[in-house]
Amino acid sequence: MPRSGRRLRATRPAALAALPAALLAVICAAPAPGATGPGAGPPPAPADVRPLEQAHTPAGAPRAGAFDTAPARAALQRLLPRHAGQFTLVADPAAGADTFTVSGTAGAVTVRGSTGATLLTGVGWYLQHVAGADIGWPGDSIGMLPARLPAVPQPVTRSALVPHRYALNDTDDGYAGPYRTFEEHQRQIDLLALHGINEVFVQVGAEYPYYRALQRFGYSAEELRRWIPGPAHQSWWLLQNLSGFGGPVSERLVRERAALGGRIAEQLRGLGMTPVLPGYFGTVPPGFAARNAGAATVAQGDWAGFDRPDWLDPSSPVFAKLAAAYYAEQRAVFGDSTMYRMSPLHEGGLTGSVDVGAAAGAIQGALHAARPGALWAVLGWQDDPTAELLAGVDTSKLLILDGLSDRYNRLDRETRWGGVPYAMGTIYNFGGHTTIGANTSVWLERFGPWRAKGNSALAGIAYLPEATGTNPAAFDLFTDLAWDPGPIDQRAWFAGFAARRYGRPDAEAAAAWEELRKGPYSTSSGLWSESQDSLFSARPSLTAAGAAHWSPRSMRYQAASVRRALDHLLRVDPALRGSSAYRFDLVDTARQALANHSRVLLPRIRAAYEAQDLGRFRALTGEWQEDMRLLDRVTGSDPNLLLGTWLSRARSRGADRAEQDRYEYDARSLLSVWGRRSTSEGGFLHDYANREWNGLVAELYARRWTAYFATLDEALVGRTAPREIDWHAFEEEWARRTTRHPDRPSGDPHRLAAAVAAALPPAAAG
């Protein structure tokens, strides 16, 4: 097998620890100077990040196996503030790679491990298998832990089954929260380590090396700030799909995001995890060839109504110079890594006359010139990576993150990619949809056999939902694949999950999760890896089959399973209802039961309209609108389902009212129109990022349906054709609003979920 699993030690920028104070002190420093020629020196770094440039040359690499347990201890204190003192964390140089051992008596648990992250994975194993508690994403049951933690019956050692446990889709920063705080990112890292992940994509601040390096190649700082999109849309700029939208960004924001990204990378290094940084593969602003002699660029055409940025031919002499400048600027703030993420020609990129193999070799050559031996991580998506790309690179330094492992049938990754190492991945969430479900049975059916094949190139797992923070059961189970010697029995796993999710076994909780297992968590491969979204969040039509154009058009499981699960959850022992895990699951299941009912109710509304039965039409549309009001209230009772948090985070990054409004539009537009009219309509991206959140339901989705039903009512009364509504204009008006919404939950989740159950027809016994 190619040596894809060999790990290199990343350089750790120690000065990042002092960054927050420096940032606050000089955040309003003067911007960097404008354009200089390609042969000139770099513009000075902004004052808040300049001190880091001397921070990345280590005095000497630490001896193999030795590491500081303090970062893991700090994470443990954050995760288990009442019980952290009952754990002893031991760095074990003798342990094998990615190995932990858990032992100990009551109140004195010892975890030995090979890295800080592996120590936390051991803690996670203990919580799951001994203490019977869950720290999920979102929700936890740690409040149910006894004051004195239970003993480990006998020492247990676990080693990871695969060397690569990768997390985060390129789109996660956009769809899960482009304006998140460091504390929120830190929580994400803690959870990933607790669940056994060791490689994490760091996108925040990725614009900084472009911004700095391109000022040496004929561009002013102002030009570049207009070219860089707002944070909510930067994921697709890095994928070379668009530029500029949601901007311009300010000098202040570029600095803040660079500083934040540097802190995230340092947090990962402190735990022995690999910060996977964006690599450079040739994205350039308009007019690059005209400003740089010898450069050859290829226009990339259209992506969903956007003009894609140009591609600098990696074989041209200027590419190596720009790549070197890019990696130097990246090192100044983010330090070095051993793994870099790049997907050239993503989703329809144009090659022109460029030799793809030679271009790929030049991209890898530039990476290795800056970071010798670094691993190139490329997304397996649609037709990528192509045979031409693979033929041009050293595939022992390549890892394919397969985004389609659980979506289609008859997959043979060794044949498809010629034995190149790959990670089995899942994308069970698109756009941040709040829908429940995943093809978990497919994961269990494939992971073991794919790994056991005689010629297997399976070298990892890749946790790739387009947005994290939904479906905690899916997160737990998928990450367990890499650590459980298996095979994992799906039914037994969900029974165990139900017991620890709320702190102890409960018959009603077990019955609820058995229903969810049989329904949304046992969907099959063939066409989809995500469950259907909600018609409440769809653009109004009597024939609506889904909200996002690219999502399933019908139910992927029996809706009654979720309805029955809701009834069971409502009957969980009152003593177990205090955990954030129970509250989230209850609200989420109630939300999903309502969403599924939208697919029953809309055909009835259509039938009444077509029969010209005005009375029945009004009764049914009244029921629909009441369901939406109830949906808004029940989602408002959980902190994870609030539009107000999304918007307040965006506004917090603006220095004045105009900048705050601009970033709020960036955040709102992603949820609604997505981009300009051509993107929303011609590219079918409107509502791609739909999600059932308090505030979003009431202010956009419910208003949209109310307006639509009014046109149909008028048509029935007047016996005329219904008037047309310009939906893009309607949605754009909403995206331009600056109305405020609660960022704290309100209402009693159990009472509201019970109201949902009362409003829905009872489910037949399963």
Secondary structure, 3 states (H helix, E strand, C coil): CCCCCCCCCCCCCHHHHHHHHHHHHHCCCCCCCCCCCCCCCCCCCCCCCHHHHHCCCCCCCCCCCCCCCHHHHHHHHHHCCCCHHHEEEEECCCCCCCEEEEEEECCEEEEEECCHHHHHHHHHHHHHHHHCCCECCCCECHHHCCCCCCCCCCCEEEECCCCEEEECCCCHHHHHCCCCCHHHHHHHHHHHHHCCCCEEECCCCCHHHHHHHHHHCCCCHHHHHHHCCCHHHHHHHHCCCCCCCCCCCCHHHHHHHHHHHHHHHHHHHHCCCEEEEECCCCEECCCHHHHCCCCCEECCCEECCEECCEEECCCCHHHHHHHHHHHHHHHHHHCCCCEEECCCCCCCCCCCCCCHHHHHHHHHHHHHHHCCCCEEEEEEECCECCHHHHHCCCHHHEEEEECCCCCCCCCCHHHHHCCCCEEEEECCCCCCCCCCCCCHHHHHHHHHHHHHCCCCCEEEEEECCCCCCCCHHHHHHHHHCCCCCCCCCHHHHHHHHHHHHCCCCCHHHHHHHHHHHHCHHHCCCCCCCCCCCCCCCCCCCCCCCCCCCCCCCCCCCCCHHHHHHHHHHHCCCHHHCCCHHHHHHHHHHHHHHHHHHHHHHHHHHHHHHHCCCHHHHHHHHHHHHHHHHHHHHHHCCCHHHEHHHHHHHHHCCCCCHHHHHHHHHHHHHHHCCCCCHHHHHHCCCCCCCCCCCECHHHHHHHHHHHHHHHHHHHHHHHCCCCCCCCHHHHHHHHHCCCCCCCCCCCCCHHHHHHHHHHHCCCCCCC
